[in-house]
Amino acid sequence: MAVREPDQTLTPQGMMSACAVQFKRELSIARRRGSEWINPLLFQSLVIVLFPLGISPRPDLLATIAPGLLWVTALLAMLLSLDALFRGDFADGSLEQMLLSSQPLAALCLAKTFAHWLLTGLPLALLAPVLGLLLSLPVTGIATLVTALLLGSVTFSLLGAIGAALTVSLPRGGVLLSLLILPFYIPVLIFGAGAVTAAISGGSVAAPLALLGAMLALALASAPFAIASALRISVNG
């Protein structure tokens, strides 16, 4: 009696291979649409450069508002790129292929979201020290700023992907996406800016960074499944 070979596509190795293919595909698409991923960086840079002109160029005032301003602009910059996260796949039929794939949809969504963070959140976090210096941010807060943004931006991408999945089938879902996601971004914003402020004032940054890490862990554990469910709802109705 012949023994049936197990389906290799359902093994952990097959799932990892499918996620790698999905990740490489996202990077390939990003290379062809470079301007879409540069826009968030340009947006944040322009706001930071122009803000002192509208308020005051006083270094002490800029240093006071720098943590909150850097976090708010990073949040808004990431929102700019979220609407297009699944929209291109929905338009060309690739999203339906993801839904029909033998691989877990949550894993493919996680790979896609990680690519979004790599192209958007990571550059924003790496650019933050330069923009912080433009706002007279004390050097003591730079390391905490980068660490907090690295943690918070991943959470932004994961939570934002849920909203992008829910609104992917809507013709103009950008405004609705912002309304859905912003309330969930506020705790990350508060603790992220608080960590930088604590570092500048000489306080302990362990508690706010730990809370950012806890929110990231919770998002990693639950967001991929929420994204997959939202996509099924949007595509299948």
C-alpha positions in Angstrom: 0.0 0.0 0.0 1.5 3.3 -1.0 2.1 5.9 1.6 0.9 9.4 0.8 3.6 12.0 1.0 2.7 15.0 3.2 2.0 18.3 1.4 5.2 20.2 1.5 3.5 23.5 1.1 1.9 23.2 4.6 5.1 22.5 6.4 6.9 25.2 8.4 9.6 25.2 5.7 7.0 25.8 3.0 5.3 28.6 5.0 8.7 30.3 5.5 9.4 30.0 1.8 6.0 31.5 0.9 6.6 34.4 3.3 10.0 35.0 1.8 8.5 35.1 -1.7 5.8 37.5 -0.5 8.4 39.7 1.2 10.7 39.8 -1.9 7.6 40.6 -4.1 6.8 43.6 -1.9 10.4 44.9 -2.1 10.3 44.5 -5.9 7.1 46.4 -6.2 8.5 49.2 -3.9 11.5 49.6 -6.3 9.1 50.3 -9.1 7.1 52.7 -7.0 9.9 54.5 -5.2 8.1 57.8 -4.9 5.3 56.3 -2.8 7.8 55.2 -0.1 9.8 58.4 -0.2 6.7 60.6 0.4 6.5 59.8 4.1 10.1 60.8 4.6 9.6 64.0 2.7 6.4 64.8 4.6 8.1 64.4 8.0 11.2 66.4 6.9 9.2 69.3 5.5 7.0 69.6 8.6 10.1 69.5 10.9 11.9 72.1 8.8 8.9 74.4 8.4 7.6 74.1 12.0 10.2 76.5 13.6 9.3 79.1 11.0 5.7 79.1 12.1 6.3 78.9 15.9 9.7 80.2 17.0 13.3 79.4 16.3 14.2 79.5 20.0 16.2 76.4 20.8 14.7 76.0 24.3 11.2 76.0 23.0 12.0 73.6 20.1 13.7 71.2 22.5 10.6 71.2 24.7 8.2 70.3 21.9 10.6 68.1 19.9 9.6 64.7 21.3 5.9 65.1 20.7 6.4 66.7 17.3 8.7 64.0 16.1 6.3 61.3 17.2 3.2 63.0 15.7 4.9 63.6 12.4 6.1 60.0 12.3 2.6 58.8 13.0 1.1 61.0 10.2 3.9 60.0 7.8 3.1 56.3 8.3 -0.6 57.0 7.7 0.2 58.4 4.3 1.5 55.0 3.1 -1.1 52.7 4.7 -3.9 53.3 2.2 -1.9 51.8 -0.6 -0.8 48.7 1.5 -3.4 46.3 0.0 -5.0 48.5 -2.6 -2.7 47.6 -5.5 -3.1 43.9 -4.7 -6.9 44.3 -4.6 -6.9 46.1 -8.0 -4.7 43.6 -9.9 -6.3 40.4 -8.4 -3.2 39.4 -6.3 -5.2 39.7 -3.1 -7.6 37.0 -4.3 -4.6 34.8 -5.0 -3.4 35.4 -1.4 -6.8 34.4 -0.1 -6.8 31.2 -2.2 -3.2 30.3 -1.2 -2.6 27.0 0.6 -0.4 29.0 3.0 -1.9 30.7 6.1 -3.1 34.1 5.2 -2.0 35.5 8.5 1.6 34.6 7.8 1.5 36.2 4.3 -0.1 39.3 5.8 2.7 39.5 8.4 5.4 39.3 5.7 3.6 42.0 3.8 3.3 44.2 6.9 7.0 43.7 7.8 8.0 44.8 4.3 5.8 48.0 4.8 7.6 48.7 8.1 11.0 48.1 6.5 10.2 50.6 3.8 8.5 53.2 5.9 8.9 52.8 9.7 12.6 51.9 9.7 13.6 54.9 7.5 11.6 57.3 9.7 13.3 55.9 12.8 16.7 56.3 11.3 16.0 59.8 10.1 14.6 60.9 13.5 18.1 61.8 15.0 18.9 64.2 12.2 15.4 65.9 12.5 15.8 65.9 16.3 19.0 67.8 16.1 17.3 70.3 13.8 14.8 70.8 16.7 17.6 71.2 19.2 16.7 67.9 20.9 19.4 67.1 23.5 21.8 64.4 22.6 20.7 62.4 25.7 17.4 61.8 24.1 18.6 60.6 20.7 19.1 56.9 21.6 15.8 56.6 23.4 14.1 58.4 20.4 15.4 55.8 17.9 14.7 52.8 20.2 11.1 54.0 20.9 10.4 54.7 17.3 11.7 51.3 16.2 9.3 49.7 18.7 6.4 52.0 18.0 6.6 52.1 14.3 6.3 48.3 14.0 3.1 48.6 16.1 1.9 51.4 13.8 2.4 49.2 10.8 0.6 46.2 12.3 -2.4 48.2 13.6 -2.5 50.3 10.4 -2.6 47.1 8.3 -5.9 46.1 10.0 -7.5 49.4 9.0 -6.0 49.2 5.5 -7.5 45.7 5.1 -10.9 46.8 6.3 -11.0 49.7 3.9 -9.3 48.1 0.9 -12.5 47.7 -1.1 -13.7 51.2 -0.5 -13.1 53.8 -3.4 -11.9 56.5 -1.0 -11.0 54.8 2.3 -8.1 57.0 3.3 -10.1 59.2 5.6 -12.0 56.3 7.1 -8.7 54.5 7.6 -7.4 57.4 9.7 -10.5 57.5 11.8 -10.4 53.8 12.5 -6.7 53.6 13.4 -5.9 56.9 15.2 -7.5 55.9 18.5 -5.3 52.8 18.7 -2.2 54.8 17.8 -2.7 57.3 20.8 -1.2 55.0 23.5 1.9 54.3 21.4 2.2 58.0 20.8 1.9 58.9 24.5 4.4 56.4 25.8 6.8 57.0 22.9 7.0 60.7 23.5 7.0 60.1 27.2 10.1 57.9 26.9 12.0 60.6 25.0 11.0 63.3 27.5 12.1 61.1 30.4 15.5 60.5 28.8 16.0 64.3 28.3 15.0 65.1 31.9 17.2 62.3 33.3 14.4 60.1 34.4 14.0 56.3 33.9 12.9 55.2 30.4 12.5 51.5 31.4 8.8 51.8 32.1 7.6 53.5 28.8 9.9 51.4 26.7 8.6 48.2 28.4 5.1 49.3 27.7 6.0 49.9 24.0 7.5 46.5 23.9 4.4 44.9 25.5 2.1 46.7 23.0 4.4 45.4 20.2 4.2 41.9 21.5 0.4 42.0 21.7 0.2 43.4 18.2 2.5 40.7 16.8 0.4 38.0 18.4 -3.0 39.3 17.3 -2.7 41.7 14.4 -1.8 39.2 11.6 -5.0 37.2 12.3 -7.1 40.4 12.5 -5.6 41.5 9.2 -6.5 38.2 7.5 -10.0 38.3 8.8 -10.4 41.9 7.7 -9.2 41.0 4.2 -11.7 38.1 3.9 -14.5 40.5 5.0 -13.5 43.2 2.6 -13.0 40.9 -0.4 -15.8 38.3 0.2 -18.3 40.7 1.8 
